[in-house]
Amino acid sequence: MSLPTKVKIVEVSPRDGLQNEKEFIPTSVKIELINRLSAAGFPNIEAVSFVSPKWVPQMADGADVMAGIQRRPGTIYSALTPNLKGFDAALAAGMDEVVIFGAASEAFSQKNINCSIAESIARFEPVAQAAKSAGLRLRASISCSLGCPYQGEVPIGAVVDVARRMLALGCDEIDVADTIGVGTAARVEQVMRAVTEVVEPSRVAGHFHDTYGQSLANILAAMQAGISIFHASVAGLGGCPYAKGATGNVATEDVLYMLRGLDIDTGIDLDAVVDIGQWISSHIGHKSSSRAGNALAARKAA
Ligand SMILES: CC(C)(COP(=O)([O-])OP(=O)([O-])OC[C@H]1O[C@@H](n2cnc3c(N)ncnc32)[C@H](O)[C@@H]1OP(=O)([O-])[O-])[C@@H](O)C(=O)NCCC(=O)NCCSC(=O)C[C@@](C)(O)CC(=O)[O-]
């Protein structure tokens, strides 16, 4: 199959990128990050999550973050909402999109959201209904679609089954997530082809962590399977508190560099993203893990 001419990048650094940072990042830094990302042209920014602050303390200031940002018209600002309590907070914060997040692995579902897959779907039902009545976009994420840190291999049928159930809840978009970055290109293509038999390809997203350095190859494989929405995080920030050892998301700078080389349009200013990657890395005190970002920044400095 030919590659898409246009790709939508969902920037997840403010949420997935920062949620695992041990030191609390000041609300003002989170706000500036989102404002800079908005200005760089991202069509969709996963900004905050409304989850239990006991489980993920770094995300406890979601309401203040949303109250402080300058919204760019046309940008979709998303929040993770595991239950109605989270949904109510998201509605009050004026989110454009809420994200329910389940897993294709029972073990991970228990660790991450403290319930079975079936219980999670039942919990998401009222959230989905509330989102639809409020006119918000609804997205679902399926963790461990390529493997689980507790259970190991995850059958493709389990991913397809959760995707089907998420679709039945009325989701506008469904993320196939490689939480621990174990997927390789052939398997990614198989999983994407299987999921797109039940969900239209234009509504499926690839969410890849780069633990094994496979993300760019996996994005290419997913594009070959008809996918044109990908999640990425500036400077490769990220990690899930319930997936020990997993590194960050694929770095946005690397994805944009690859897509530019393939002549695929994203509408995002790579140069601005390189600056954002260096700036946020200096704020959180570790070096950017984006190869393209560091190379382009070095070239600029020279
Ligand atoms: C889902 C729950 C809440 C269940 O947690 P629980 O303990 O089973 O739920 P509960 O209903 O018994 O509530 C326990 C306490 O949490 C509070 N609470 C309950 N809900 C909320 C809420 N929405 N906002 C704020 N507070 C909340 C609730 O009020 C109560 O407070 P207490 O009475 O003890 O003071 C919990 O397990 C949780 O918050 N988990 C966090 C999961 C999370 O954020 N994980 C990281 C994001 S997922 C991810 O990174 C993967 C992804 C999406 O990127 C894709 C990939 O790569 O795989």
The ligand as a MOL file (V3000), in Angstrom:
LIG
                    3D

  0  0  0     0  0            999 V3000
M  V30 BEGIN CTAB
M  V30 COUNTS 58 60 0 0 0
M  V30 BEGIN ATOM
M  V30 1 C -8.5620 4.5740 37.7190 0
M  V30 2 C -8.3270 4.8270 39.1900 0
M  V30 3 C -8.8850 6.1790 39.6010 0
M  V30 4 C -9.0030 3.7310 40.0020 0
M  V30 5 O -8.5110 3.7720 41.3270 0
M  V30 6 P -9.2690 3.0430 42.5150 0
M  V30 7 O -8.4340 3.2090 43.7300 0
M  V30 8 O -9.6310 1.6710 42.0810 0 CHG=-1
M  V30 9 O -10.5800 3.9310 42.5000 0
M  V30 10 P -11.5790 4.4610 43.5510 0
M  V30 11 O -12.8000 4.8450 42.7660 0
M  V30 12 O -11.7090 3.4910 44.6820 0 CHG=-1
M  V30 13 O -10.9090 5.8130 44.1060 0
M  V30 14 C -9.7970 5.8280 44.9640 0
M  V30 15 C -9.4410 7.2660 45.2830 0
M  V30 16 O -9.0720 7.9610 44.0840 0
M  V30 17 C -9.9680 9.0760 43.8790 0
M  V30 18 N -10.2510 9.1710 42.4490 0
M  V30 19 C -10.8400 8.2320 41.6880 0
M  V30 20 N -10.9320 8.6700 40.4380 0
M  V30 21 C -10.3760 9.8900 40.3890 0
M  V30 22 C -10.1850 10.8430 39.3690 0
M  V30 23 N -10.5750 10.5860 38.1200 0
M  V30 24 N -9.6040 11.9940 39.6780 0
M  V30 25 C -9.2040 12.2740 40.9460 0
M  V30 26 N -9.3600 11.4010 41.9770 0
M  V30 27 C -9.9520 10.2270 41.6910 0
M  V30 28 C -11.1910 8.7460 44.6770 0
M  V30 29 O -11.9130 9.9270 45.0110 0
M  V30 30 C -10.5970 8.0740 45.8860 0
M  V30 31 O -10.0240 9.0630 46.7270 0
M  V30 32 P -9.9790 8.8870 48.3150 0
M  V30 33 O -11.4090 8.6940 48.7090 0
M  V30 34 O -9.1170 7.6730 48.5810 0 CHG=-1
M  V30 35 O -9.3670 10.1590 48.7820 0 CHG=-1
M  V30 36 C -6.8120 4.7550 39.5080 0
M  V30 37 O -6.3750 3.4660 39.2520 0
M  V30 38 C -5.9860 5.7270 38.7120 0
M  V30 39 O -6.1500 6.9440 38.7880 0
M  V30 40 N -5.0350 5.2030 37.9400 0
M  V30 41 C -4.1360 6.0580 37.2000 0
M  V30 42 C -3.8670 5.4160 35.9190 0
M  V30 43 C -2.9560 6.2990 35.0930 0
M  V30 44 O -3.0990 7.4970 35.0150 0
M  V30 45 N -1.9760 5.6130 34.4540 0
M  V30 46 C -1.0790 6.2820 33.5850 0
M  V30 47 C -1.7820 6.7030 32.3230 0
M  V30 48 S -2.1480 5.3690 31.2110 0
M  V30 49 C -0.7920 5.2960 30.2050 0
M  V30 50 O 0.1750 5.9940 30.4230 0
M  V30 51 C -0.8540 4.3980 29.0000 0
M  V30 52 C -1.1340 5.1810 27.7040 0
M  V30 53 C -2.5300 5.7840 27.6850 0
M  V30 54 O -0.2060 6.2290 27.5330 0
M  V30 55 C -1.0180 4.2200 26.5020 0
M  V30 56 C 0.1930 3.2890 26.5720 0
M  V30 57 O 1.3160 3.6700 26.2770 0
M  V30 58 O -0.0720 2.1470 26.9720 0 CHG=-1
M  V30 END ATOM
M  V30 BEGIN BOND
M  V30 1 1 1 2
M  V30 2 1 2 3
M  V30 3 1 2 4
M  V30 4 1 2 36
M  V30 5 1 4 5
M  V30 6 1 5 6
M  V30 7 2 6 7
M  V30 8 1 6 8
M  V30 9 1 6 9
M  V30 10 1 9 10
M  V30 11 2 10 11
M  V30 12 1 10 12
M  V30 13 1 10 13
M  V30 14 1 13 14
M  V30 15 1 14 15
M  V30 16 1 15 16
M  V30 17 1 15 30
M  V30 18 1 16 17
M  V30 19 1 17 18
M  V30 20 1 17 28
M  V30 21 1 18 19
M  V30 22 1 18 27
M  V30 23 2 19 20
M  V30 24 1 20 21
M  V30 25 1 21 22
M  V30 26 2 21 27
M  V30 27 1 22 23
M  V30 28 2 22 24
M  V30 29 1 24 25
M  V30 30 2 25 26
M  V30 31 1 26 27
M  V30 32 1 28 29
M  V30 33 1 28 30
M  V30 34 1 30 31
M  V30 35 1 31 32
M  V30 36 2 32 33
M  V30 37 1 32 34
M  V30 38 1 32 35
M  V30 39 1 36 37
M  V30 40 1 36 38
M  V30 41 2 38 39
M  V30 42 1 38 40
M  V30 43 1 40 41
M  V30 44 1 41 42
M  V30 45 1 42 43
M  V30 46 2 43 44
M  V30 47 1 43 45
M  V30 48 1 45 46
M  V30 49 1 46 47
M  V30 50 1 47 48
M  V30 51 1 48 49
M  V30 52 2 49 50
M  V30 53 1 49 51
M  V30 54 1 51 52
M  V30 55 1 52 53
M  V30 56 1 52 54
M  V30 57 1 52 55
M  V30 58 1 55 56
M  V30 59 2 56 57
M  V30 60 1 56 58
M  V30 END BOND
M  V30 END CTAB
M  END
